[in-house]
Amino acid sequence: MSEEIKNKWLDLYATAPQTLEKVKEVNTAVTAFNANVDAVIKLSGQRLAELVKESGLSLSALEDIKQTKLIEPQDVLKGIFKSFKNGIAEEWLSEEKVVYDWMLNHLGYDRLQMGGQGGIVANVLGILGVQKVIVHTNSLPKEQAEQFLKLDNIVSFDEKGQEKPAYQICRNNDVPMIHWIIEFDKGDTVEIEGKKFVCPKSNRFIATYDPLNLRLVTDSHFIKETTENPAEFVILSGMHALTANNDGVSLVEKVLPIMNAWHRHGTIVHLEIASTQDMEVRRAIIQKLATNADSIGINERELIDILEVVGEDKLAQMCREDCHAENLFRALLRVKEILKTPRIQLHFFGLYLTVQNKSFRITPKQNRHGMILAATVAAGKAGTGDVNHAENLLWAVGQKVSDVGLKELQTISDILEDKDFLETGLTQCAGFDVIAVPTILVEKPKTLVGMGDTISSVSLVGAR
């Protein structure tokens, strides 16, 4: 791709510091519903073998998986072993305190970090300088409070309903909602009953103890405050782990009146569509919530998930087989036509793409400013490992956009027969405004955790 085009985008990216300053003009943003603690541990094959031996599990019992739910401690070992020997990522859920206690006592952790879209986004918006970020926490003991940045503008509620900086709150009677992220390395070996299993790919198994988020338990103090007093933005997520067998559909439907109350204040309600495995719950999220949101955020996998829900199976298959700009752009337009959500933002490798109504209250240029800031912050997060420090937010300023992103943008420009689109990222199609931003790619990212949540929230809140 020509250096001339890259230099034009470098000039556009030079707006990021000014956009960051304008974010500080945002009075209030709300994040809901899921915040939890991620407990990260690197587990060796040797330690896995020791745990299996201690449990008394035979190899045949270890491989006898009747359900992908953590009912008893031995199920944790079954899940880890399955992921280890196949080099695959899986997440199994538990609502059993005995499983939680076993993991705490036998697995432990190497480090704790913020988990859940609501918690991750709260920290990002807080460090960006939004004047007040109200974060929903259905469990806020010391372990959870310590994952919030020590910033007074990130607030939640104590057991008496008093609003305080989230990091200062300790609701002693709350049990921490912990997601164990158990990582293992390619080439590591576990020996069970004299038989060796070699891990074919570095990956992770997630063992989640999170009964409150799995039942979408909400904090009444948070609901009262945010529905009675206006905020400029709500970033909403946390329904993706619900299941139809656990009243997931009705729980999704109960969110709708809360959304309507936010809307009455003129708040922009953005729904982050996380990957939802239960098809009935996914359908409810798309049909009930996405169609009533002002904005939704998706990646390519979640775009395919939506296509499956709305009956566009052929288009979904095309995207699975060739997950690049041409198919994804056509799919995004089709989803926009069907759902009629005013604004939809898609992020995939190298490119962010927004399609919105021409009447949307944020202009295309403002959107581009927000998306450029998001791309800058995301590159900073990948390059430094976190954006918990203000100096990391603009780490990527001065770096040029990727050839990958420009190639994807060129593809869409060719489809639209709009040469200016490659240089500006602004055009119109099918009666909608289309905004695209090629991104800065970090060759060896230090982290990708929470990247999609960061991209979507900063793109919207940063659209100044």
Buried (B, 14 or more C-beta within 10 A) or exposed (E): BEEEBBEBBBEBBEBBEEBBEBBEEBEBBBBBBBBBBBBBBBBEBEBBBEBBEEBEBEBEBBEEEEEBBBBEBBBBBBBBBBBBBBBEEBBBBBBBEEBBEBBBEBBEBEEBBBBBBBBBBBBBBBBBBBEBBBBBBBBBBEBBBBBBBEBEBBBBBBEEEEBBBBBEBBBEEBBBBBBBBBBBBEEBBBEBEEEEBEBEEEBBBBBBBBBBBBBBEBBEBBBEBBBEEEBBBBBBBBBBBBBBEBBBBEBBEEBEEBBEBBBEBEBBBBBBBBBBEBEBBBBBBBBBBBBBBBBBBBBBBBBBBBBBBBEBEEBBBBBEEEBBBBBBBBBBBBBBEBBEBBBBBBBBBBBBBBBBBEEBEBBBBBBBBBBBBBBBBBBBBBBBEBBBEEEBBBBBBEBBBBEBBBBBBBBBBBBBEBEEBBBBBBBEBEEBBBBBBBBBBBEEBEBEBBBBBBBBBBBBBBBB
